[in-house]
Amino acid sequence: MNPRIAFVAAPLLTMVYGVIRIFDGFDGERGPGLAWTTGHLAFIAALAMFVLTFLQMRRMAGRNTLSTVSATIGIIGIVSLVAQFAIDMVVGFLSADHAAMGVHFERIQAVPGVLFVVYTVVPLLFFVGQFAIVAQLAVQRRVKAWTPVLVLLDCVVPNLDKDLMPLGALFLLISFIPLAGLASRTSRTAEPLPVAA
């Protein structure tokens, strides 16, 4: 796969999820149904693309200890998010209506460790790892200084209000465009190439 594709597809698929999520909530409830399932599938596809971006950014950063740790942390967060979204989809399939979904979620989240690992803490590692590795690329002057700022905005904005997820995804897309170009150049060389500051 062309390394550019993941850097563009990941934020675009995140944006698709955010938009579908907004439409799904127009009736005052989210899920179950086609919008719930389609949106979740879009975000799972985005997460698969994010794995590729982490691996590529690690390569661009020189495969050093910090980039390896950052990528690993981010991918652990991705695995947690995939579990969360898979559970959400299963709950959607098993539920006749939104109220039934609430009952299923309460049962699942009552299992010790599930909230921590799948919903509250471990998923945040995705954002931590992503910001850390992009910040490292900025320190190495491989991307502009504003790139990690936009990545940070993408991390913060949707957590303030999930309806702002498309805006956060737009910030991420803007920050990932130069990374896509760098990834393409790096893939043709043995060592990562610097970008002018």
Disulfide bonds with the S-S distance in Angstrom:
none
